[in-house]
Structures are given as structure tokens and as C-alpha cells.
Amino acid sequence: MSKAIGLGGAFIRAKDPKALYAWYKAHLGLKPEGGCFMFPAKEQQAYTVVAFFRSDDTYWPPAQPAMLNFQVDDLGAILDALATAGVNVDPKREDTEYGLFGWFIDPEGNRVELWQPKS
């Protein structure tokens, strides 16, 4: 039987996509190419995860239909830089068997998760 072999992308609606691309470029170092951000397979440090949550789960705000999760190489440094830039950064951090996790709110009000995988 044929099967899916990976995640092809995440598609998020935005009020101002151009401004949001610029914001993510400035704060997370992402470089837009052809109307999207691309992450070369050789740069990935861990699995790409797709997980379904109950519609009333509070892991992120239930009114927000989806949450982005970006792999990062230095969670503390990125969250510190975001906070210094005036971004709403959640003070909570999690250290799990999968790695370190932290969160911030982007300019459109989306809660975004950052994940530093265990090496």
C-alpha cells in the first residue's frame, strides 16, 4: 500500500503574510524563498512531528486552530533575544525526554512553540 513519507509543509492564514515573513526573518533568522520558509533535510536535527489534539485541549489556546513548532539550536538564546526585542515570551520552560521547549506570541497573536531537540 502507498503511504505518506513526510510532512510537505504547514500552511497558515495570516492577516499580513508579507509582514509576518519579515518578522520571522528578523527574529528567528528564517529566510523566505518563493513564498515560504524551507528547511533543508540535512539541517533537521530531529523528527518532524504531526500530532492531533482534542479541540478543547489547553496546550495552546483552543481558539487558535493550530500551533507552529520550530526546531532551534539554542532555545535560551532565541527566547532571550525575543524578550529583549519586546516579544511576549512565556516564562515557562520545559525540559523533557525529547528536549527543551519554550513559547512566544507572534505579531498576529499566535502562540508558537520552539523546540531544542536533545543532541
N, C-alpha and C positions, 0 to 999 in steps of 0.2 A: 504494500500500500504506500502511496506517496505521502510525504509528511512535510510539515514546516521545518525549516532548518535554522532559523534565526529570526531575530527581530529586524524588520526592514526600516522601521522608523517610528517616530511618535509625532502626531500631528495635533497641534494645539491652536485653538482660536485665540486671537488677541485683538484688542481694540486698535492698537497701533503696532503692527508687526515690525515695521522699519525701526521704530524707536526701541522696541524690545530686543531686536537683534543687536542694536548699538549698545544697549545696556549690558547684555550678557557678554558682548565682546569686551567692554570696558572692565567689567567686574569679575568675569570668570575666564577671560582670555580665549573665548570661543571665537572662531573666525568664520563668518558666513560665507558659503560657497554656493552659488546657483540657487539662492533662496532657501538655504537650510544650513544647519551645522552638520558636519560629517566627522565621524570618529573612526579613523583607520583601525582595522582589526589588530594590527601589530602594536598599537598603543593601548589597547584594552588590557587591564590588569586582572580582570575577573569576569565572571559570567555576566551576561545581560539578563535581567530578570523581568518577567511579566507575572504579576500577581493580581488576583481578583480579591477585592474586599467587599464585605456586605455594604449595602448602600447607607446604613446607619452607623458604620464603624467610625470612630473618632480619631483614628491615627492621623488623619488630616481633616480639615473642615468638611463636613458632609455636604455643604453647598458647593464645594469645589469638586467637579466630577472626576478629575484625575490629578495625580501629583507627579511631577518630574523628579527623577533621581539621577544625579550626575556623579560619576566616579571622579575622585580628586586624588592628587598626590600628597597634599598636606592640608588636612581638614582645618587644623588650628590656624594656620597662616591665612587661609582663604576667609574663614569666618571673622578673624581679627580685621582683615582688610575691609571686608564688607561693613563691619560695625564702625570702623574708622570713617568710612565713606557715608555714614548715616543710614545705612540699610537696617531695617528691622530684623535683627538676628535673635533667634530663640536662644536663651542662655543654657538650655538643656542640651546635654551631650550624652550619647550612648556608646558604650564600649561593649560590643557583642562578639560572639564567636566568628561572625562574618567580617568584623571590622568596626571602624568608628563611624558614627552618624551625627549629623547636625543639620539645622534647618534655618531658612531665612524666608522673607516675604519679598517677592519681586515687585517691580513698579505697577503691575496690574493686579496686585493683591493675591497672587498665587503663592501658597506655601510650597517651597522647593526643598527637597532633601539632598544633602551631599553625603557621599559615602567614600570613605578611605578604606579600601579592602585590606585585609590582613596580607602581609607580604609572604 
